[in-house]
Amino acid sequence: MRWLLADREQWETLVADPSRAPAVAEEVLRFDPPVQLTARVAHQPMQVGEVLVARNQWVITLLAAANRDPDAYPEPNRFDIARKSPAEHLAFSGGIHYCLGSPLARLELSQAFRALAERFPKIRQTSADHHATRYHAARTAPISRCDLLVIAVHRCFMAARPLRRHPDRDRPVLIGT
């Protein structure tokens, strides 16, 4: 959400045509994948570029960096929901390590973007959010509806519910269960 809301034109494009949600999901996954890096152990000596990797040596792969490869993606550091790229991003890893849940994650993310665009077209970002390092997930959802309440977004922005101030707490709490 933060990349969409950081560029109002991109968000307005999705609001105008919510059928773009699957393309938005793919660009979000490419641009800011949920898993930024992973580690593997070399089972045999190998050459990676100019580096010799010994048997049993740990190798850290930066999946997020691969998704910014200029040979695979034109203008790779630009978030673009209209991007047409023949390359498959590595948000879900690859090969035998490819995420089995990726079809469901893609579907959920697409539906979430579509629902948010249709239900909350005036949503906006209210402050910077904070992320973990290895698993790139927002700890907070600093967004608000311009016309009414702050909303909380739960689990890949799938369920949006309004917040209210709890009389005994300083923080908003979810309305409903």
C-alpha atoms as one frame of an Amber mdcrd trajectory, in Angstrom:
protein
   0.000   0.000   0.000   2.738   2.444   0.835   4.093   2.458  -2.720   0.640
   2.997  -4.195  -0.182   5.764  -1.746   3.219   7.421  -2.110   2.397   8.112
  -5.763  -1.166   9.378  -5.871  -1.346   8.963  -9.646  -0.728   5.205  -9.320
  -3.453   4.902  -6.670  -5.916   6.923  -8.781  -5.168   4.647 -11.740  -6.145
   1.613  -9.664  -9.255   3.355  -8.301 -10.314   4.230 -11.864  -9.802   0.629
 -12.999  -9.843  -1.944 -10.155  -9.372  -4.739 -12.707  -5.687  -3.715 -12.643
  -5.396  -5.238  -9.154  -3.514  -8.396 -10.300  -0.908  -6.234 -12.069  -0.633
  -4.057  -8.949  -0.068  -7.174  -6.842   2.723  -8.360  -9.150   4.455  -4.974
  -9.122   4.219  -4.741  -5.340   5.696  -8.237  -5.023   8.505  -7.357  -7.434
   9.256  -3.935  -5.993   8.993  -4.749  -2.283   8.887  -8.537  -1.773   7.774
 -10.036   1.541  11.036 -11.966   1.885  14.045  -9.770   1.206  16.770 -12.389
   1.505  17.344 -16.050   2.116  20.336 -18.279   2.786  21.512 -21.508   1.200
  24.432 -23.904   1.700  26.562 -24.867  -1.293  26.573 -28.666  -1.653  29.540
 -28.520  -3.988  32.167 -25.938  -4.953  30.884 -23.461  -7.520  31.702 -20.187
  -9.192  29.160 -17.351  -8.850  30.283 -14.450 -10.980  33.867 -13.862  -9.918
  33.438 -15.458  -6.487  34.392 -19.052  -5.673  31.921 -20.633  -3.246  33.326
 -23.588  -1.303  31.432 -26.750  -0.397  29.311 -26.265   2.782  29.730 -22.485
   2.591  26.662 -20.375   3.380  25.445 -18.065   0.619  22.973 -15.274   1.297
  20.815 -14.437  -1.690  19.229 -11.001  -1.844  15.941 -11.752  -3.578  14.866
  -8.127  -3.436  18.012  -7.055  -5.309  17.335  -9.586  -8.061  13.922  -7.982
  -8.551  15.691  -4.692  -9.318  17.919  -6.080 -12.073  18.049  -3.492 -14.903
  18.664  -6.269 -17.440  15.319  -7.839 -16.507  13.240  -4.778 -15.637  13.337
  -1.423 -17.426  13.678   1.345 -14.831  13.799  -1.222 -12.011  13.804   1.316
  -9.158  10.554   2.904 -10.304   7.269   1.551  -8.931   4.979   1.204 -11.956
   1.663  -0.652 -11.844   1.507  -0.576 -15.653   4.860  -2.373 -15.950   5.078
  -4.950 -18.713   7.970  -7.280 -17.993   8.731 -10.721 -19.379  10.791 -11.576
 -16.289   9.319 -13.512 -13.357  10.126 -11.768 -10.086  11.613 -13.696  -7.166
   9.194 -12.602  -4.442   8.321 -16.272  -3.901  11.872 -17.586  -4.474  12.428
 -20.151  -7.234  13.157 -23.732  -8.176  12.552 -26.357  -5.495  12.229 -23.548
  -2.950   9.367 -21.854  -4.809   6.537 -20.958  -2.435   3.641 -23.397  -2.783
   1.280 -20.776  -1.390   2.111 -18.207  -4.079  -1.134 -18.640  -6.071  -3.202
 -18.045  -2.942  -1.015 -15.098  -1.877  -1.373 -13.531  -5.335  -5.139 -14.018
  -5.267  -5.466 -12.567  -1.753  -3.295  -9.588  -2.585  -5.176  -8.888  -5.820
  -8.534  -9.102  -4.071  -7.299  -6.864  -1.260  -6.125  -4.145  -3.655  -9.363
  -4.356  -5.609 -11.499  -4.161  -2.456  -9.525  -1.232  -1.054  -9.730   0.673
  -4.347 -13.481   0.129  -4.538 -14.350   0.674  -0.859 -11.820   3.334   0.119
 -10.947   5.401  -2.971  -9.920   8.399  -0.839  -7.545   6.442   1.404  -4.216
   8.153   2.036  -0.968   7.510   3.864  -0.700   9.421   7.139   2.913   8.730
   8.173   5.935   6.606   7.425   5.671   2.942   8.315   8.338   0.695   9.791
   9.514  -2.635   8.474  11.333  -5.679   9.682  14.468  -6.723   7.785  14.293
 -10.301   6.555  10.526 -10.581   6.340   9.391  -7.288   4.926   6.046  -6.712
   6.611   4.626  -3.500   7.963   4.311  -3.339  11.738   1.703  -0.617  11.415
  -0.661   0.522   8.692  -0.393   4.332   8.754  -3.318   5.053   6.461  -6.634
   6.796   6.866  -9.877   7.349   5.070 -10.113  10.986   4.177 -13.843  11.081
   4.839 -14.256   9.292   8.177 -12.072   6.983  10.272  -8.632   5.485  10.400
  -8.701   1.912   9.167  -6.608  -1.013  10.257  -5.474  -3.428   7.650  -4.915
  -7.008   8.675  -2.949  -9.728   6.925  -1.857  -8.429   3.536  -4.511  -5.727
   3.660  -7.187  -8.391   3.217  -9.674  -7.286   5.845 -10.223  -3.595   6.429
 -12.176  -2.630   9.542 -12.713   0.792  11.092 -10.941   1.809  14.289 -12.214
   3.730  17.256 -10.419   5.134  20.283 -10.740   2.929  23.348 -11.632   5.099
  26.361  -8.990   3.452  28.585  -6.219   3.194  25.993  -4.097   5.597  24.062
  -4.151   3.465  20.904  -7.005   2.733  18.489  -8.612  -0.697  18.685 -10.433
  -2.729  16.052 -14.199  -2.435  15.907 -15.766  -5.871  15.646 -14.072  -9.231
  15.805
